[in-house]
């Protein structure tokens, strides 16, 4: 499990920090690492775009896509990639991801995993009717 505290809101003026955050989330996600984080905003609101910018972050499929990204400036890749980051952060909150992360960690460390076996015994007694 990875802990991360006080993740601030990021803007286009913080591109180096945006890139590092995207890289961190990608690396943790790819290795099925559980992330516990406190942040200044929800994943969708962590990366604020300038009001006069025509760039928009759009989270589409599981990989994240940008619906429209300004062609100017160096922020095109970060805006696109942050859509993927939002998608991954959402998935990392899901029950399915947390179970997958637990099972992956147990397999790497050799820890035993919990296996539940249910055995049902049915006894049927037949009595003739008079």
ROGU-391058 format. One line per 8 residues: number of its first residue (from 1); their letters; for each residue x, y, z of N, C-alpha, C, O. Coordinates in nm, 4 decimals. Example, Ala and Ser with C-alpha at 12.3 -4.5 7.8 and 13.67 -1.06 7.14 Angstrom:
2
1) AS) 1.3190,-0.5690,0.7800,1.2300,-0.4500,0.7800,1.3200,-0.3300,0.7800,1.4236,-0.3319,0.8465; 1.2850,-0.2250,0.7080,1.3670,-0.1060,0.7140,1.2900,0.0030,0.7870,1.3409,0.1138,0.8039
This chain:
130
1) XXXXXXXX) 0.0856,-0.1169,0.0000,0.0000,0.0000,0.0000,0.0906,0.1237,0.0000,0.1911,0.1297,0.0709; 0.0521,0.2206,-0.0808,0.1251,0.3471,-0.0904,0.0397,0.4578,-0.0306,-0.0789,0.4687,-0.0619; 0.0991,0.5399,0.0550,0.0272,0.6525,0.1150,0.0793,0.7825,0.0559,0.1994,0.8002,0.0354; -0.0131,0.8718,0.0295,0.0208,1.0005,-0.0303,-0.0707,1.1037,0.0359,-0.1928,1.0879,0.0352; -0.0125,1.2085,0.0924,-0.0960,1.3058,0.1617,-0.0810,1.4450,0.1014,0.0206,1.4786,0.0406; -0.1837,1.5227,0.1202,-0.1865,1.6634,0.0801,-0.1588,1.6853,-0.0682,-0.0768,1.7696,-0.1046; -0.2269,1.6097,-0.1534,-0.2140,1.6322,-0.2972,-0.2861,1.7633,-0.3280,-0.4062,1.7746,-0.3038; -0.2141,1.8629,-0.3812,-0.2768,1.9939,-0.4046,-0.3507,1.9974,-0.5382,-0.3346,1.9084,-0.6217
9) XXXXXXXX) -0.4307,2.0997,-0.5567,-0.4874,2.1261,-0.6883,-0.3744,2.1711,-0.7784,-0.2863,2.2458,-0.7359; -0.3766,2.1263,-0.9013,-0.2722,2.1590,-0.9964,-0.3298,2.2408,-1.1110,-0.4475,2.2283,-1.1448; -0.2455,2.3249,-1.1705,-0.2873,2.4084,-1.2830,-0.1881,2.3901,-1.3979,-0.0900,2.3166,-1.3862; -0.2156,2.4581,-1.5082,-0.1235,2.4533,-1.6215,0.0122,2.5143,-1.5865,0.1106,2.4900,-1.6563; 0.0181,2.5929,-1.4796,0.1459,2.6491,-1.4340,0.2296,2.5468,-1.3577,0.3465,2.5717,-1.3281; 0.1700,2.4318,-1.3258,0.2371,2.3273,-1.2475,0.2661,2.2031,-1.3314,0.2576,2.0915,-1.2803; 0.3000,2.2202,-1.4585,0.3148,2.1047,-1.5474,0.4165,2.0011,-1.4998,0.3903,1.8818,-1.5154; 0.5310,2.0393,-1.4425,0.6225,1.9355,-1.3924,0.5575,1.8486,-1.2833,0.5749,1.7267,-1.2817
17) XXXXXXXX) 0.4825,1.9129,-1.1923,0.4143,1.8376,-1.0869,0.3015,1.7524,-1.1453,0.2786,1.6404,-1.0999; 0.2315,1.8049,-1.2456,0.1251,1.7281,-1.3118,0.1844,1.6024,-1.3740,0.1296,1.4932,-1.3590; 0.2964,1.6183,-1.4437,0.3623,1.5027,-1.5079,0.4036,1.3992,-1.4043,0.3840,1.2794,-1.4249; 0.4609,1.4448,-1.2922,0.5029,1.3504,-1.1882,0.3838,1.2781,-1.1263,0.3918,1.1585,-1.0982; 0.2741,1.3490,-1.1049,0.1544,1.2861,-1.0483,0.0979,1.1818,-1.1446,0.0605,1.0723,-1.1027; 0.0916,1.2156,-1.2727,0.0440,1.1206,-1.3738,0.1327,0.9960,-1.3744,0.0827,0.8836,-1.3780; 0.2641,1.0166,-1.3707,0.3586,0.9043,-1.3710,0.3414,0.8178,-1.2469,0.3446,0.6950,-1.2555; 0.3232,0.8815,-1.1312,0.3029,0.8072,-1.0067,0.1783,0.7199,-1.0152,0.1835,0.6008,-0.9843
25) XXXXXXXX) 0.0670,0.7784,-1.0569,-0.0579,0.7020,-1.0652,-0.0442,0.5884,-1.1668,-0.0898,0.4771,-1.1409; 0.0176,0.6150,-1.2814,0.0382,0.5103,-1.3820,0.1195,0.3943,-1.3252,0.0841,0.2780,-1.3446; 0.2287,0.4259,-1.2549,0.3151,0.3217,-1.2001,0.2425,0.2386,-1.0943,0.2519,0.1158,-1.0940; 0.1705,0.3057,-1.0049,0.0966,0.2329,-0.9008,-0.0133,0.1469,-0.9614,-0.0329,0.0325,-0.9204; -0.0842,0.2013,-1.0582,-0.1931,0.1286,-1.1238,-0.1395,0.0046,-1.1960,-0.1962,-0.1041,-1.1842; -0.0306,0.0216,-1.2703,0.0252,-0.0900,-1.3468,0.0717,-0.2043,-1.2580,0.0725,-0.3198,-1.3004; 0.1106,-0.1726,-1.1344,0.1569,-0.2753,-1.0404,0.0484,-0.3186,-0.9421,0.0765,-0.3923,-0.8476; -0.0752,-0.2734,-0.9635,-0.1878,-0.3084,-0.8754,-0.1611,-0.2719,-0.7293,-0.1942,-0.3482,-0.6385
33) XXXXXXXX) -0.1016,-0.1559,-0.7078,-0.0713,-0.1100,-0.5720,-0.1908,-0.0322,-0.5181,-0.2491,0.0509,-0.5877; -0.2262,-0.0607,-0.3929,-0.3325,0.0159,-0.3282,-0.2772,0.1534,-0.2911,-0.1658,0.1656,-0.2401; -0.3569,0.2555,-0.3176,-0.3163,0.3931,-0.2888,-0.4145,0.4538,-0.1903,-0.5357,0.4512,-0.2120; -0.3613,0.5082,-0.0821,-0.4409,0.5848,0.0127,-0.3900,0.7279,0.0041,-0.2731,0.7549,0.0317; -0.4787,0.8194,-0.0346,-0.4346,0.9569,-0.0563,-0.5350,1.0562,-0.0003,-0.6557,1.0317,0.0012; -0.4821,1.1686,0.0458,-0.5678,1.2818,0.0799,-0.5345,1.3916,-0.0203,-0.4178,1.4164,-0.0507; -0.6378,1.4563,-0.0707,-0.6172,1.5556,-0.1756,-0.7058,1.6766,-0.1518,-0.8035,1.6710,-0.0772; -0.6693,1.7855,-0.2167,-0.7430,1.9110,-0.2033,-0.8762,1.9078,-0.2767,-0.9607,1.9949,-0.2559
41) XXXXXXXX) -0.8955,1.8075,-0.3630,-1.0192,1.8000,-0.4412,-1.0395,1.6566,-0.4891,-0.9528,1.5709,-0.4723; -1.1544,1.6329,-0.5485,-1.1812,1.5017,-0.6080,-1.0906,1.4842,-0.7291,-1.0366,1.5829,-0.7792; -1.0724,1.3615,-0.7777,-0.9861,1.3416,-0.8949,-1.0235,1.4317,-1.0134,-0.9356,1.4834,-1.0824; -1.1531,1.4499,-1.0364,-1.1985,1.5312,-1.1493,-1.1606,1.6787,-1.1355,-1.1496,1.7498,-1.2354; -1.1408,1.7242,-1.0124,-1.1127,1.8655,-0.9877,-0.9684,1.8937,-0.9457,-0.9359,2.0062,-0.9078; -0.8821,1.7923,-0.9522,-0.7433,1.8139,-0.9106,-0.6631,1.8970,-1.0096,-0.5718,1.9693,-0.9697; -0.6957,1.8879,-1.1375,-0.6214,1.9606,-1.2405,-0.7118,2.0683,-1.2970,-0.8023,2.0408,-1.3758; -0.6856,2.1925,-1.2551,-0.7676,2.3057,-1.2997,-0.7074,2.3658,-1.4252,-0.5885,2.3973,-1.4303
49) XXXXXXXX) -0.7910,2.3811,-1.5254,-0.7477,2.4463,-1.6479,-0.7865,2.5932,-1.6406,-0.8854,2.6289,-1.5765; -0.7094,2.6768,-1.7056,-0.7398,2.8200,-1.7074,-0.8773,2.8428,-1.7686,-0.9183,2.7720,-1.8607; -0.9476,2.9421,-1.7164,-1.0818,2.9734,-1.7672,-1.0788,3.0128,-1.9140,-1.1744,2.9863,-1.9869; -0.9696,3.0761,-1.9590,-0.9628,3.1187,-2.0987,-0.9044,3.0117,-2.1908,-0.8917,3.0338,-2.3112; -0.8690,2.8965,-2.1350,-0.8155,2.7879,-2.2164,-0.9309,2.7134,-2.2839,-1.0379,2.6965,-2.2256; -0.9073,2.6690,-2.4080,-1.0098,2.5899,-2.4751,-0.9872,2.4403,-2.4538,-1.0578,2.3576,-2.5115; -0.8896,2.4060,-2.3716,-0.8640,2.2655,-2.3406,-0.9662,2.2160,-2.2399,-1.0054,2.2883,-2.1483; -1.0081,2.0937,-2.2579,-1.1035,2.0319,-2.1662,-1.0559,1.8904,-2.1354,-1.0101,1.8187,-2.2243
57) XXXXXXXX) -1.0670,1.8516,-2.0103,-1.0341,1.7147,-1.9717,-1.1611,1.6336,-1.9829,-1.2654,1.6711,-1.9292; -1.1516,1.5227,-2.0526,-1.2666,1.4349,-2.0687,-1.2229,1.2938,-2.0355,-1.1224,1.2451,-2.0874; -1.2972,1.2294,-1.9504,-1.2682,1.0914,-1.9166,-1.3652,1.0061,-1.9956,-1.4867,1.0141,-1.9771; -1.3109,0.9256,-2.0826,-1.3953,0.8421,-2.1679,-1.3896,0.6979,-2.1241,-1.4436,0.6612,-2.0197; -1.3236,0.6161,-2.2045,-1.3151,0.4740,-2.1746,-1.2162,0.4505,-2.0608,-1.1736,0.5449,-1.9943; -1.1804,0.3254,-2.0392,-1.0948,0.2911,-1.9261,-0.9556,0.3514,-1.9374,-0.8878,0.3676,-1.8360; -0.9113,0.3851,-2.0584,-0.7784,0.4426,-2.0722,-0.7816,0.5930,-2.0557,-0.6769,0.6541,-2.0343; -0.8987,0.6551,-2.0650,-0.9091,0.8004,-2.0535,-0.8761,0.8647,-2.1871,-0.7744,0.8322,-2.2483
65) XXXXXXXX) -0.9590,0.9533,-2.2315,-0.9346,1.0215,-2.3573,-0.9651,1.1683,-2.3407,-1.0406,1.2069,-2.2515; -0.9082,1.2490,-2.4245,-0.9358,1.3926,-2.4219,-1.0325,1.4238,-2.5343,-1.0044,1.3945,-2.6505; -1.1456,1.4827,-2.5010,-1.2447,1.5165,-2.6026,-1.1936,1.6290,-2.6910,-1.2123,1.6259,-2.8126; -1.1300,1.7273,-2.6314,-1.0752,1.8384,-2.7083,-0.9571,1.8944,-2.6326,-0.9673,1.9271,-2.5144; -0.8465,1.9052,-2.7007,-0.7270,1.9589,-2.6377,-0.6726,2.0688,-2.7259,-0.6613,2.0517,-2.8473; -0.6396,2.1794,-2.6670,-0.5825,2.2910,-2.7415,-0.4565,2.2461,-2.8134,-0.3759,2.1720,-2.7572; -0.4390,2.2897,-2.9356,-0.3212,2.2498,-3.0113,-0.1988,2.3320,-2.9749,-0.0867,2.2945,-3.0094; -0.2183,2.4424,-2.9064,-0.1052,2.5265,-2.8706,-0.0498,2.4939,-2.7340,-0.1199,2.4379,-2.6498
73) XXXXXXXX) 0.0751,2.5283,-2.7115,0.1356,2.5109,-2.5796,0.1814,2.3692,-2.5541,0.1566,2.2793,-2.6345; 0.2488,2.3494,-2.4410,0.3018,2.2184,-2.4069,0.2090,2.1378,-2.3191,0.2485,2.0335,-2.2670; 0.0860,2.1840,-2.3014,-0.0041,2.1179,-2.2071,-0.0901,2.0108,-2.2717,-0.1649,1.9426,-2.2016; -0.0820,1.9937,-2.4027,-0.1688,1.9000,-2.4739,-0.1582,1.7582,-2.4178,-0.2599,1.6949,-2.3891; -0.0358,1.7083,-2.4022,-0.0167,1.5726,-2.3526,-0.0644,1.5573,-2.2089,-0.1230,1.4548,-2.1739; -0.0404,1.6569,-2.1261,-0.0798,1.6475,-1.9855,-0.2316,1.6477,-1.9703,-0.2866,1.5738,-1.8887; -0.2983,1.7307,-2.0488,-0.4452,1.7344,-2.0421,-0.5012,1.5999,-2.0850,-0.5914,1.5465,-2.0204; -0.4483,1.5448,-2.1937,-0.4920,1.4137,-2.2412,-0.4646,1.3068,-2.1355,-0.5526,1.2277,-2.1017
81) XXXXXXXX) -0.3419,1.3054,-2.0840,-0.3025,1.2022,-1.9879,-0.3770,1.2138,-1.8559,-0.4007,1.1126,-1.7900; -0.4143,1.3348,-1.8159,-0.4845,1.3489,-1.6890,-0.6233,1.2863,-1.6958,-0.6756,1.2416,-1.5938; -0.6836,1.2824,-1.8142,-0.8098,1.2099,-1.8291,-0.7924,1.0631,-1.7944,-0.8777,1.0035,-1.7287; -0.6806,1.0045,-1.8390,-0.6498,0.8649,-1.8050,-0.6255,0.8519,-1.6555,-0.6679,0.7544,-1.5936; -0.5568,0.9506,-1.5970,-0.5280,0.9478,-1.4534,-0.6566,0.9500,-1.3720,-0.6695,0.8762,-1.2742; -0.7515,1.0336,-1.4113,-0.8810,1.0384,-1.3421,-0.9487,0.9025,-1.3502,-0.9993,0.8520,-1.2500; -0.9499,0.8438,-1.4681,-1.0115,0.7127,-1.4872,-0.9458,0.6079,-1.3981,-1.0140,0.5262,-1.3361; -0.8138,0.6110,-1.3921,-0.7418,0.5135,-1.3092,-0.7662,0.5371,-1.1607,-0.7826,0.4413,-1.0853
89) XXXXXXXX) -0.7689,0.6623,-1.1176,-0.7975,0.6900,-0.9770,-0.9367,0.6418,-0.9390,-0.9564,0.5885,-0.8298; -1.0326,0.6599,-1.0276,-1.1678,0.6085,-1.0008,-1.1649,0.4563,-0.9864,-1.2215,0.4005,-0.8924; -1.0978,0.3900,-1.0813,-1.0929,0.2438,-1.0760,-1.0196,0.1955,-0.9518,-1.0565,0.0933,-0.8939; -0.9161,0.2679,-0.9102,-0.8398,0.2276,-0.7922,-0.9230,0.2364,-0.6642,-0.8840,0.1812,-0.5613; -1.0365,0.3050,-0.6697,-1.1278,0.3122,-0.5551,-1.2285,0.1979,-0.5553,-1.3012,0.1795,-0.4577; -1.2335,0.1221,-0.6620,-1.3357,0.0180,-0.6751,-1.3002,-0.1066,-0.5944,-1.1833,-0.1343,-0.5676; -1.4016,-0.1790,-0.5575,-1.3846,-0.3047,-0.4849,-1.3029,-0.4035,-0.5682,-1.2157,-0.4722,-0.5152; -1.3310,-0.4105,-0.6982,-1.2621,-0.5047,-0.7860,-1.1115,-0.4776,-0.7885,-1.0312,-0.5707,-0.7831
97) XXXXXXXX) -1.0738,-0.3499,-0.7967,-0.9314,-0.3156,-0.7992,-0.8658,-0.3521,-0.6665,-0.7564,-0.4085,-0.6651; -0.9313,-0.3208,-0.5556,-0.8723,-0.3489,-0.4248,-0.8529,-0.4984,-0.4034,-0.7524,-0.5403,-0.3460; -0.9479,-0.5789,-0.4489,-0.9331,-0.7248,-0.4391,-0.8175,-0.7707,-0.5269,-0.7350,-0.8515,-0.4843; -0.8114,-0.7187,-0.6505,-0.7035,-0.7555,-0.7427,-0.5687,-0.7146,-0.6837,-0.4718,-0.7900,-0.6929; -0.5616,-0.5967,-0.6238,-0.4370,-0.5501,-0.5628,-0.3963,-0.6413,-0.4469,-0.2785,-0.6731,-0.4311; -0.4932,-0.6827,-0.3666,-0.4641,-0.7719,-0.2538,-0.4118,-0.9060,-0.3035,-0.3109,-0.9558,-0.2536; -0.4806,-0.9650,-0.4022,-0.4399,-1.0955,-0.4537,-0.3033,-1.0885,-0.5214,-0.2228,-1.1808,-0.5087; -0.2772,-0.9800,-0.5928,-0.1478,-0.9630,-0.6582,-0.0366,-0.9525,-0.5548,0.0692,-1.0132,-0.5716
105) XXXXXXXX) -0.0588,-0.8767,-0.4487,0.0419,-0.8620,-0.3433,0.0652,-0.9950,-0.2730,0.1796,-1.0308,-0.2447; -0.0407,-1.0677,-0.2448,-0.0276,-1.1969,-0.1768,0.0521,-1.2947,-0.2627,0.1322,-1.3727,-0.2112; 0.0298,-1.2898,-0.3925,0.1020,-1.3790,-0.4828,0.2512,-1.3435,-0.4863,0.3362,-1.4326,-0.4880; 0.2831,-1.2131,-0.4875,0.4235,-1.1704,-0.4912,0.4971,-1.2049,-0.3626,0.6141,-1.2429,-0.3664; 0.4300,-1.1921,-0.2494,0.4961,-1.2126,-0.1207,0.4830,-1.3549,-0.0696,0.5449,-1.3907,0.0306; 0.4038,-1.4357,-0.1367,0.3856,-1.5734,-0.0931,0.2903,-1.5880,0.0236,0.2825,-1.6946,0.0847; 0.2173,-1.4809,0.0554,0.1207,-1.4882,0.1647,0.0048,-1.5790,0.1232,-0.0351,-1.5804,0.0068; -0.0475,-1.6528,0.2169,-0.1629,-1.7359,0.1821,-0.2850,-1.6488,0.1531,-0.3053,-1.5453,0.2166
113) XXXXXXXX) -0.3638,-1.6912,0.0587,-0.4873,-1.6202,0.0287,-0.6026,-1.6954,0.0926,-0.5943,-1.8160,0.1160; -0.7069,-1.6253,0.1197,-0.8236,-1.6833,0.1828,-0.9070,-1.7553,0.0784,-0.9472,-1.6964,-0.0219; -0.9323,-1.8805,0.1022,-1.0175,-1.9588,0.0134,-1.1369,-2.0052,0.0941,-1.1215,-2.0608,0.2028; -1.2526,-1.9830,0.0424,-1.3750,-2.0203,0.1101,-1.4363,-2.1378,0.0365,-1.4639,-2.1297,-0.0832; -1.4573,-2.2453,0.1071,-1.5201,-2.3634,0.0491,-1.6506,-2.3878,0.1222,-1.6548,-2.3915,0.2452; -1.7547,-2.4040,0.0469,-1.8863,-2.4284,0.1039,-1.9264,-2.5713,0.0714,-1.9287,-2.6111,-0.0451; -1.9572,-2.6469,0.1728,-2.0016,-2.7839,0.1542,-2.1460,-2.7927,0.2005,-2.1804,-2.7511,0.3112; -2.2283,-2.8468,0.1150,-2.3698,-2.8601,0.1455,-2.4030,-3.0077,0.1534,-2.3779,-3.0833,0.0595
121) XXXXXXXX) -2.4598,-3.0483,0.2660,-2.5010,-3.1866,0.2831,-2.6525,-3.1895,0.2866,-2.7163,-3.1178,0.3637; -2.7078,-3.2725,0.2029,-2.8531,-3.2809,0.1938,-2.8927,-3.4232,0.2314,-2.8443,-3.5204,0.1734; -2.9816,-3.4333,0.3296,-3.0318,-3.5638,0.3709,-3.1785,-3.5686,0.3334,-3.2574,-3.4820,0.3712; -3.2128,-3.6709,0.2589,-3.3498,-3.6859,0.2135,-3.4060,-3.8148,0.2712,-3.3493,-3.9221,0.2506; -3.5154,-3.8051,0.3423,-3.5801,-3.9215,0.4006,-3.7156,-3.9386,0.3339,-3.7980,-3.8471,0.3321; -3.7367,-4.0557,0.2800,-3.8627,-4.0851,0.2152,-3.9479,-4.1710,0.3067,-3.9003,-4.2720,0.3586; -4.0687,-4.1341,0.3266,-4.1624,-4.2137,0.4045,-4.2828,-4.2441,0.3177,-4.3395,-4.1554,0.2540; -4.3202,-4.3682,0.3163,-4.4366,-4.4027,0.2337,-4.5643,-4.3412,0.2917,-4.5808,-4.3339,0.4135
129) XX) -4.6510,-4.2987,0.2065,-4.7785,-4.2449,0.2520,-4.8805,-4.3584,0.2608,-4.8851,-4.4452,0.1735; -4.9614,-4.3576,0.3654,-5.0594,-4.4670,0.3832,-5.1750,-4.4606,0.2853,-5.2639,-4.5457,0.2891
